[in-house]
Every structure is written in C-alpha cells, then in structure tokens.
Amino acid sequence: MVATTLVVATALLSPAEVARHAREAAWASAWATNLFQVANDTDYFASARETGLFLHTWSLAVEEQFYLAWPLVLWLAWKVAGGDRALRWTLALVLVGGFAYGLYATTSDPVAAYFLPHVRAWQFATGAIVYLVGDTFVPRSGAWASALATAGITAILGGALLIGDSTPYPGSAALAPTLGAAALLLAGPGGGGIVSRTLASRIPTAIGRISYSWYLWHWPALVLAAELAPADGRARAVAVAASLVVAAIAFHCVEDPLRRSRRGPPRMVVLIGVMASLLLVAFCSLIHRSHREPADPEIAPAHPIVAQIAVPEIYAAGCDQWYHSAALTPCRIELAGESAPTAVVIGDSIGLQWYPALVDTFRTGGWNMVVLTKSACAMVDRPFHYARIRREYTECARWRDAAVEYIRAASPPVVVVGSSGTYPFDVATWRAGSADFLRRIAVPGRRIAVLGPTPSLPFDAPSCLMRGRDGLPLGPETDDCAVPLSGIAFAEVEGALRDAVAATPGATYIDGAAIACPDSRCAAWRDGQLVFRDTQHLNAAYASALAPRLRAELEPLLKGAAANRE
C-alpha cells in the first residue's frame, strides 16, 4: 500500500506534495506514524493533518508499539508477583489507571493523548480481560449472550453517531466503542439473537474478512480524490468504492497467502519482515530526498512557486504561541517615531495575513502599531471546540481576555480586528459574540476597523500551481486554480459581522474578501503573483501589493482618529 500510493502520488501530485507524503510514508513504514503526528504538532502553518496519505496508519502504529511493550509488562508481572493472579491485577491496574490517565491527558495534551499508545493501553487491557474471564464467567448462549450482543452493537453504533469533531477523544467518550466491542466479544458467535445472526451472515463476514485491506487502501484513495477533485463529492465516493476492489485483490493475492504461509522458521520470517520494512523506509526516504526543496538555493534553486511563498515577518518576532500558551505577547512595531500615535492590530493568522499591507498603511499615515495575535483564535466572545486539538480552546478565551485588558490599559485611538470565517459558530453566535467582543474594546472616540474574513480555497494554491508546471504560470491568471468568490465566501459570517459592526459606535466593516478576490474571483495566481500561500492564508507579497486598496479603506478612520486627538 505504501509503495503503490507513493508511486501514484509521484505521478499525480506536485514535487512538494510528494516530498511531504514520502516523509510520512517513511514513518508509516517503520510503524511510527503516531509519533510523527505528535512530533509535528508544533507548527500552526504546517499542512493539515487530514491531508496526509498515510495518516490512517497511526492506529496500526499504536497497535504494533503496544504489542512490543505488552509481553514485557506481562512477563514482569508474572516474574515479580507470580501466577495468574498477578496477571489479572496487572490488567485491572492498566484498565483503571490507564482510563483515569486518559481522562487527564485528553484535556492536558489532547494531541499526544490521541496518538500515543500508553493512553490507549486501557482499551487493549479491556480486550485481554475479556479473553481471560469470558469463558469462565459469561455464558455464551441464550438470552444473556443475546442481550450482551445487543448492548454491544448499540454502544458501537451510538458512538459512531454521537462522537464527532467536537468530542474530546479519547476520554470518557471512548467507553462506548470499547465496552461495546467487549460486550460483542463476550457474547460470542453462539448467542442466537438477531445481532449474532446478522453479524454472522454472508455480507458482513465478507466485508469483515477484507476489512483490514480496505482500511489500508481506502484512505489514500479518499485523500487523492479530495486533492485532485476538491469540489467533486462523487469522485471521493468512486475512489472509496474502487479501493474496496483493490482491497479484495490485495487480500487474496498478498494478505491471505502471507497469513497462511508456514515456510521457514519463525525467526527467519520475522527477519524478512523487518528487512522489508527497512527497505521500504529507505525507498520512502529516497523519494523524499529527491522531491524536497533544497536546503541551499545556491546549489539547487527551489521550484519557482515555492520560492514565491512568503509568511508575514511578524511571526518571526514570537508574538504568537498558538494553543501552547495563553500568554499575551504584544509586539510593538515602530514605524513613525516614539511621539506618533499607536494603533493596535488584533486577530488570528487570517487577520494578520494583512500585516504587510497594514505596515505600509500605518507608516504612510504616520502611525506606530502594536500586534496582538493568536493563531486559530476567534475574535468572538464565545468558547468553541478546536478540532485540531480535539477540545475546547481555553487558551484562546484566556488570551482574548488578556488582550481586551491590554487594549483598555493602552487606550489606542485605532483598533483593527480580523479573524477567519471558519470557526464552528452558528450565525446567531457569530453576531452576538462578535458584538460582545467589539463592545468590550469600544470607547467614545475610538475607531475600530473590522476586517472581514477572506475565503478558503478548496485546494492548496501552491500545490495546484505546481502540478504539471516546472515554472511560473505564463498568463495573469490560471483557470484550473481559480474559483468564483460566490461559491466559497463566508456570506453568512460576513452578514453577522456587519450587524455586529452596525451595533458598535465607531466601528467600520472592511470587505476583506472583495479586496483579496477582485472581480468576484479567487485565484491562486493573479497579476504575476502567488495569491494564497496555502488553502486560506494570503501570501505576504500579495498582501503587500494590496496595500493601496486597504489603505484607501483605513485612511478615513485614521484621519478621524487623528482629528479626535487634536
């Protein structure tokens, strides 16, 4: 699966995408994708985790790592305490203690809790306990077994329906699928009830037989379809259906023959398997090295599109600590001397994508600026669940409160506010939460500019431009990497923000989407420049080129604030 997926990706995707996927593939080949995900959870601007072709192998990595450690734990328990009793106590300790630790870790370090094996150990221990006590304490026939099977399938289906992106996991939510699976195992195949009969029927068993292969192949098919045809839901459905066919072939030609093979001593079989994994790691590393951008541009220049990617320089100043801290770190930018008035710019990375244009605007107008920024933090005075860290983003709320106190103490005559339109609020919450935030920073005489959100593209802009191109696009725009603004704009969010601005004295709304996407069209490439540096952030150079348009919107506020000061 890894080798085939990489070969297909090399043929279909851009070199930068291939390099990113090959790096993850090397970790997958070493059964360590989960460690890769945890290690890379430091950069907010890194590629979205969900677009990794080998993301799904994290669960297999957890299994393999657990299976390496588990025999050692059981052997030590047997040696130190001795006998079956020690094993049962060890299992009980891992079950109870591991579950309690999982509850804590899901809140304190949600990404590590999701991917690391020791947080999942209690689930494996549950399976071990079922194995030890099932035949002794649970009758596997009759009404009792039927009730267990019904309870088990209900818990599993309930978990599938109720556990979503906003559910902290693993934590208490993991009880439903774990205990449901345990109940099904305890019931066994001889319950005689409708659940047992259904699960033992032809179609479920046929799918179950190839489920491991389908699990392996469905995810890369789904991701490739999403990358190549982002707006076509049918393409994804066809890709997943096709992966079932590939899975059936892989099961009969690879998986089943290997499982049934008894040739050679076990140690030799293990050695061959290890060597195969190491060879695959080497193959993936070679693909990564041959497609990655060179570290030294004097030796080998970067792809012209990659060379254009630029992040606002403010992020090198350490103003933003993402979810790792709630500390407020104001960054003062001297543009017009100490005696000049100072404006405050507050927002997430979408608000601060305008930093180059704001610097130009304030320098031209004779203003200094202070930047208050926190990635993925909405300028909406409401709590929300942040899917990337799988819990409520409490650091955002604390940071936002500290930012409000800073603005109140600093008393700037101008405040510029901006954030993304992707946050999981309904329209009413957008309206009320935005109005409450603006109300907290509004005082008589202060001018507040609210930068409306720019849209998110259904594709990664640099990757789209690099596919099939060795250089820069020749025309002013590219039709294959452009979409109408009407199809991707956050129209309801913009409406809610306009309502909040209308309810706030001294506030003005600026249509960021119209500035970023003139002529009602959002393109990855415009007027010889890279517009978006990923799926949603404007490229810094393009934002700088938009400075005259943004300055025209802000100048009346700056002049009004200056007049008030006089």
C-alpha positions in Angstrom: 0.0 0.0 0.0 2.7 2.5 1.0 4.9 1.8 -2.1 1.9 1.8 -4.6 0.5 5.0 -3.1 3.8 6.8 -3.3 4.2 5.8 -6.9 0.7 7.1 -7.8 1.3 10.3 -5.8 4.5 10.9 -7.7 2.7 10.7 -11.0 -0.3 12.9 -9.9 0.9 15.4 -7.3 3.4 18.3 -7.2 7.0 17.6 -6.0 6.4 19.5 -2.8 3.3 17.3 -2.0 5.2 14.1 -2.9 8.1 15.1 -0.5 5.6 15.7 2.3 3.8 12.4 1.8 7.1 10.5 1.3 8.3 11.8 4.7 5.2 10.5 6.4 5.4 7.2 4.4 8.9 6.6 5.9 7.4 6.9 9.4 4.5 4.6 8.4 6.9 2.0 7.1 8.6 2.0 10.5 5.3 1.7 12.3 5.7 5.1 13.9 3.1 7.4 12.1 1.6 8.3 15.5 5.0 9.6 16.7 5.3 11.6 13.5 2.0 13.2 14.1 2.9 14.2 17.7 6.3 15.4 16.8 4.9 17.7 14.1 2.2 19.2 16.2 4.2 22.4 16.8 3.6 24.4 13.6 0.3 26.0 13.1 1.1 26.7 9.4 2.1 23.1 8.7 -0.1 21.2 6.2 -3.4 20.0 7.6 -3.1 16.6 9.2 -6.1 15.3 7.5 -4.5 15.6 4.0 -1.8 13.1 4.8 -2.0 10.0 2.6 -0.7 7.8 5.4 -2.5 9.3 8.4 -4.6 6.2 8.9 -1.6 4.1 9.7 -1.3 5.8 13.1 -3.7 3.3 14.6 -1.6 0.4 13.3 1.5 2.0 14.8 -0.3 2.2 18.2 -1.1 -1.5 17.9 2.5 -2.5 17.0 4.1 -0.4 19.7 1.7 -1.8 22.3 2.4 -5.4 21.2 6.1 -4.8 21.6 5.7 -3.5 25.2 2.7 -5.6 26.4 4.5 -9.0 26.5 7.3 -7.4 28.6 4.8 -6.0 31.0 3.0 -9.3 31.5 6.3 -11.2 31.8 7.5 -8.8 34.5 4.2 -9.2 36.4 4.5 -12.9 36.2 8.1 -12.9 37.4 7.7 -10.3 40.2 4.3 -11.4 41.6 3.9 -14.8 40.0 0.9 -16.6 38.6 -2.5 -15.8 37.0 -3.5 -13.6 40.0 -0.7 -11.2 39.2 -1.7 -11.0 35.6 -5.3 -10.2 36.5 -4.2 -7.5 38.9 -1.9 -6.1 36.3 -4.7 -6.0 33.8 -7.1 -4.3 36.3 -4.4 -1.7 37.1 -3.8 -0.9 33.5 -7.5 -0.7 32.8 -8.4 1.6 35.7 -5.2 3.6 35.9 -5.0 3.9 32.1 -8.5 5.1 31.8 -8.0 7.7 34.6 -4.8 8.9 32.9 -6.6 9.1 29.6 -9.2 11.4 31.1 -6.4 13.7 32.3 -4.3 13.6 29.1 -7.2 14.3 26.8 -7.5 17.7 28.5 -3.9 18.5 29.2 -2.3 17.3 26.0 -5.0 16.2 23.6 -2.9 15.6 20.5 -0.4 13.3 22.3 -3.4 11.6 24.1 -5.0 10.8 20.8 -1.9 9.3 19.1 0.3 7.7 21.8 -0.1 4.1 22.8 0.1 4.4 26.6 -3.1 6.5 26.6 -4.8 3.7 24.7 -3.4 0.9 26.9 -6.6 0.5 28.9 -8.5 -0.3 25.7 -6.1 -3.2 24.9 -6.3 -4.3 28.6 -10.1 -4.5 28.2 -9.7 -7.0 25.4 -7.2 -9.0 27.5 -9.7 -9.2 30.4 -12.4 -10.4 28.0 -10.1 -13.1 26.9 -9.3 -14.2 30.5 -12.7 -14.1 32.0 -15.1 -14.6 29.1 -15.3 -18.4 29.1 -15.3 -18.6 32.9 -17.9 -16.0 33.9 -20.1 -15.3 30.9 -22.5 -17.9 29.3 -22.1 -17.6 25.6 -25.5 -18.7 24.6 -29.1 -18.0 25.4 -30.8 -14.7 26.4 -27.7 -13.4 28.3 -25.5 -13.6 25.3 -28.2 -12.1 23.1 -28.6 -9.2 25.5 -24.8 -8.6 25.6 -24.6 -8.6 21.8 -27.5 -6.1 21.5 -25.9 -3.9 24.1 -22.6 -4.1 22.4 -23.8 -3.2 18.9 -25.9 -0.4 20.4 -22.9 1.1 22.1 -20.8 0.9 19.0 -23.4 2.4 16.7 -24.2 5.1 19.3 -20.5 6.0 19.5 -20.3 6.2 15.7 -23.3 8.6 15.6 -22.5 10.7 18.6 -18.7 11.0 18.7 -17.7 13.9 16.3 -15.1 16.5 15.8 -16.3 18.4 18.9 -15.9 15.4 21.2 -12.8 15.2 23.4 -11.3 11.9 22.5 -10.1 9.5 23.9 -11.7 10.2 27.2 -15.0 9.2 28.6 -16.3 9.1 25.0 -14.0 6.1 24.3 -16.0 4.0 26.8 -18.9 3.4 24.3 -16.9 1.8 21.4 -14.5 0.0 23.8 -17.2 -1.5 26.1 -19.4 -2.2 23.1 -16.6 -4.2 21.4 -16.0 -6.0 24.7 -19.7 -6.9 25.0 -19.8 -8.4 21.5 -16.7 -10.5 22.2 -18.2 -11.7 25.5 -21.4 -12.6 23.7 -19.5 -14.7 21.1 -20.9 -16.2 17.9 -23.4 -18.5 19.6 -25.8 -16.1 21.1 -28.5 -16.9 18.6 -30.0 -13.4 18.7 -30.6 -11.1 15.8 -27.3 -9.3 16.3 -25.3 -12.5 16.2 -27.2 -13.9 13.2 -26.7 -10.6 11.3 -23.0 -10.3 12.0 -22.5 -13.9 11.1 -24.4 -13.6 7.8 -22.6 -13.6 4.4 -22.2 -9.9 3.6 -20.9 -8.7 7.0 -18.4 -11.6 7.2 -17.2 -11.0 3.6 -16.6 -7.3 4.3 -15.0 -8.2 7.7 -12.7 -10.6 6.0 -11.2 -7.9 3.8 -11.7 -5.0 6.3 -8.0 -4.7 7.2 -7.0 -4.4 3.5 -9.9 -2.0 2.9 -8.8 0.1 5.8 -5.3 0.2 4.3 -6.4 1.3 0.8 -9.5 3.5 1.4 -7.7 6.5 3.0 -5.1 7.2 0.3 -7.8 6.8 -2.3 -10.0 9.3 -0.5 -7.2 11.8 0.0 -6.0 11.7 -3.6 -9.6 12.2 -4.8 -10.0 15.2 -2.5 -6.7 16.7 -3.7 -7.4 16.2 -7.4 -11.1 17.0 -7.4 -11.8 19.0 -4.3 -15.3 20.2 -5.3 -16.5 16.8 -6.5 -18.0 14.6 -3.8 -18.8 11.9 -6.4 -15.1 11.5 -7.1 -14.5 10.7 -3.4 -17.3 8.1 -3.4 -16.0 6.4 -6.5 -12.4 6.4 -5.1 -13.6 4.7 -1.9 -15.6 2.1 -3.9 -12.6 1.5 -6.1 -10.4 1.0 -3.0 -12.7 -1.9 -2.0 -11.9 -3.7 -5.2 -8.2 -3.1 -4.7 -8.6 -4.3 -1.1 -10.2 -7.5 -2.3 -7.3 -8.1 -4.7 -4.7 -7.3 -2.0 -6.4 -9.7 0.4 -6.4 -12.7 -1.9 -3.0 -12.0 -3.5 -1.0 -10.6 -0.6 -2.6 -10.7 2.8 -4.1 -14.2 2.9 -1.2 -16.0 1.2 1.2 -14.5 3.7 -1.0 -15.3 6.6 -1.3 -18.9 5.5 2.3 -19.4 4.6 4.3 -21.6 7.0 7.5 -21.7 5.1 10.7 -21.1 7.1 11.4 -20.8 10.8 9.6 -18.0 12.7 12.9 -16.1 13.3 13.6 -16.0 9.6 10.1 -14.8 8.8 10.4 -12.0 11.3 13.8 -11.1 10.0 12.5 -10.9 6.4 9.6 -8.7 7.6 11.9 -6.4 9.4 14.2 -6.1 6.4 11.3 -5.4 4.1 10.2 -2.6 6.4 13.7 -1.1 6.5 13.9 -1.3 2.7 10.6 0.5 2.4 11.8 3.2 4.8 14.9 3.6 2.6 12.7 3.8 -0.5 10.4 6.4 1.0 13.4 8.4 2.3 14.9 8.4 -1.3 11.6 9.7 -2.7 11.5 12.4 0.0 15.1 13.5 -0.7 14.6 13.5 -4.5 11.4 15.7 -4.3 12.1 18.0 -1.4 13.2 21.6 -1.8 16.9 22.0 -1.5 18.3 23.4 1.7 20.8 25.6 -0.1 19.3 27.5 -3.0 22.8 28.3 -4.4 23.3 24.6 -5.1 19.9 23.9 -6.5 17.1 26.5 -6.8 13.7 25.9 -5.3 10.7 25.5 -7.5 9.7 29.0 -8.7 6.3 28.7 -7.0 7.9 27.6 -3.7 10.3 30.5 -4.0 7.3 32.9 -4.0 5.8 31.6 -0.7 6.2 34.2 2.0 4.9 34.4 5.5 4.4 37.8 7.3 7.6 38.7 9.1 5.7 39.3 12.3 5.7 35.6 13.1 9.4 35.6 13.5 9.0 38.0 16.4 7.5 35.4 18.7 4.1 37.2 19.1 2.1 34.0 18.6 2.3 30.9 20.8 -0.8 29.2 19.3 -2.5 26.8 21.7 0.6 26.0 23.7 0.2 29.0 25.9 -2.4 31.6 26.9 0.2 34.3 27.5 -0.2 37.6 25.7 2.9 38.8 23.9 2.3 42.3 22.5 4.7 43.2 19.6 5.3 46.9 19.1 6.3 48.0 15.6 7.9 51.4 15.4 7.0 53.0 12.1 6.8 56.7 12.7 8.8 57.6 15.9 8.0 57.5 19.6 5.8 60.5 19.5 3.5 59.1 16.8 0.1 57.7 17.7 -0.2 53.9 18.1 -2.8 51.6 16.6 -3.5 48.1 17.9 -4.0 45.2 15.4 -5.6 42.1 17.0 -6.6 38.9 15.4 -5.7 35.4 14.3 -3.5 34.4 11.4 -6.2 35.4 8.9 -6.4 38.8 10.4 -2.5 39.1 10.5 -2.2 37.9 6.9 -2.8 41.6 6.2 0.3 42.6 8.2 2.4 43.8 5.2 -0.4 46.0 3.9 -1.0 47.3 7.4 2.6 48.2 7.9 2.5 50.2 4.7 -0.7 51.9 5.7 0.4 52.9 9.1 3.8 54.0 8.0 2.3 56.2 5.3 -0.1 57.7 7.8 2.5 58.4 10.4 1.3 55.7 12.9 3.0 53.0 15.0 1.4 49.7 15.6 1.1 47.0 18.3 0.3 43.5 17.2 -1.7 41.1 19.3 -2.1 37.8 17.6 -3.1 34.2 18.4 -3.5 31.6 15.6 -6.9 29.9 15.4 -8.3 32.2 18.0 -11.7 33.8 17.0 -12.3 37.5 17.8 -15.7 36.3 19.0 -16.5 36.4 22.7 -17.7 32.8 22.9 -16.0 29.5 23.8 -15.6 26.9 21.0 -14.2 23.5 20.3 -11.0 23.4 18.3 -11.0 20.3 16.2 -7.2 20.3 15.6 -6.5 19.9 19.3 -9.8 17.9 20.0 -11.0 20.0 22.9 -12.3 23.4 23.8 -9.7 26.1 23.0 -9.5 27.5 26.5 -6.2 29.2 25.8 -7.9 31.4 23.2 -10.5 32.6 25.7 -7.9 33.5 28.3 -5.7 35.2 25.8 -8.6 37.2 24.4 -9.5 38.4 27.9 -5.9 39.5 28.4 -5.9 41.3 25.0 -9.0 43.2 26.0 -7.4 44.3 29.2 -4.3 45.4 27.3 -6.4 47.5 24.9 -8.3 49.1 27.8 -5.0 50.0 29.5 -3.2 51.2 26.4 -6.2 53.1 25.2 -5.2 53.2 21.5 -7.3 55.6 19.2 -7.5 52.9 16.5 -8.0 49.1 16.7 -8.0 46.8 13.7 -9.7 43.5 14.2 -9.6 40.5 11.9 -10.1 36.7 12.1 -11.1 33.7 10.0 -14.7 32.8 9.0 -14.1 29.1 9.6 -14.9 28.9 13.3 -17.7 26.5 14.3 -20.3 29.1 15.4 -23.9 29.4 14.1 -24.9 32.8 12.6 -26.5 33.9 15.9 -23.4 33.2 17.8 -21.2 34.9 15.3 -23.4 38.0 15.5 -23.8 38.1 19.3 -20.2 37.0 20.1 -18.7 39.5 17.7 -20.8 42.3 19.1 -19.9 41.5 22.6 -16.1 41.5 21.8 -16.4 44.8 19.9 -18.4 46.2 22.8 -15.6 45.3 25.3 -13.0 47.3 23.3 -15.2 50.2 22.2 -14.9 53.6 24.0 -16.1 57.0 22.9 -13.7 58.4 20.2 -12.0 55.1 19.3 -12.2 53.9 15.8 -12.5 50.2 15.2 -11.9 48.6 11.8 -13.2 45.0 11.4 -11.5 43.2 8.5 -14.0 40.7 7.0 -12.7 37.1 6.5 -11.1 36.1 3.2 -12.4 32.8 1.7 -10.8 29.4 2.0 -9.9 27.7 -1.3 -11.0 24.1 -2.0 -7.3 23.3 -2.9 -3.8 24.2 -1.8 -2.8 27.1 -4.0 1.0 26.4 -4.4 0.4 22.6 -4.9 -2.3 23.3 -7.6 0.0 25.6 -9.5 3.0 23.2 -9.3 1.1 20.2 -10.7 2.3 19.8 -14.3 4.4 23.0 -14.2 8.1 23.4 -13.9 8.0 27.2 -13.8 5.6 30.1 -13.1 2.3 30.4 -14.9 2.6 32.4 -18.1 -0.8 34.1 -18.0 -2.1 36.7 -15.5 -4.4 34.0 -14.0 -4.9 30.2 -14.1 -8.4 28.8 -14.8 -7.5 25.5 -13.3 -6.6 27.1 -10.0 -9.4 29.6 -9.6 -12.9 29.5 -8.3 -15.8 32.1 -8.1 -15.9 34.0 -4.9 -19.6 33.4 -4.5 -19.0 29.7 -4.1 -16.5 30.0 -1.2 -17.3 33.3 0.5 -18.4 33.3 4.1 -21.6 35.2 3.3 -23.5 34.4 6.5 -20.5 35.2 8.7 -19.9 38.5 6.8 -23.5 39.4 7.4 -23.3 38.7 11.1 -20.1 40.8 11.3 -21.7 43.7 9.5 -24.6 43.5 12.1 -22.1 43.5 15.0 -20.3 46.5 13.5 -23.5 48.4 13.0 -24.3 47.9 16.7 -20.9 49.2 17.8 -20.3 53.0 17.8 -17.1 54.0 16.0 -16.8 50.6 14.1 -16.4 50.1 10.4 -16.6 47.0 8.3 -14.0 46.4 5.6 -14.7 43.7 3.0 -11.5 41.7 3.0 -12.8 39.1 0.6 -13.5 41.7 -2.1 -10.0 43.2 -1.7 -8.3 39.8 -1.9 -10.5 38.4 -4.8 -11.2 41.3 -7.2 -13.8 40.7 -10.0 -15.5 38.2 -7.7 -13.0 35.5 -8.5 -10.5 33.9 -6.1 -7.4 32.6 -7.9 -4.1 31.0 -6.8 -2.2 33.2 -9.2 -3.0 36.8 -10.2 -1.1 39.5 -11.9 2.1 37.6 -11.8 1.9 36.8 -8.1 1.1 33.9 -5.8 -2.2 34.9 -4.1 -2.6 32.2 -1.4 0.3 30.5 0.3 -1.9 27.5 1.3 -5.6 27.0 1.2 -6.6 30.1 3.2 -3.7 32.5 4.0 -2.8 35.3 1.6 0.8 35.2 0.5 2.7 38.0 2.2 3.9 39.5 -1.1 0.4 39.6 -2.5 -0.9 41.2 0.7 1.7 43.9 0.4 0.6 44.6 -3.2 -2.9 45.1 -1.8 -1.7 47.9 0.5 -3.2 50.7 -1.6 -6.6 49.2 -1.6 -6.5 48.5 2.2 -5.1 52.0 2.9 -8.0 53.6 1.0 -10.4 51.8 3.4 -8.5 52.7 6.5 -7.4 56.3 5.8 -10.8 57.8 6.8 -10.6 56.0 10.2 -7.0 57.2 10.8 -7.8 60.8 9.8 -10.9 60.7 12.1 -8.9 59.3 15.0 -6.2 61.9 14.4 -8.8 64.7 14.4 -10.2 63.4 17.7 -6.7 63.5 19.3 -6.3 67.1 18.2 
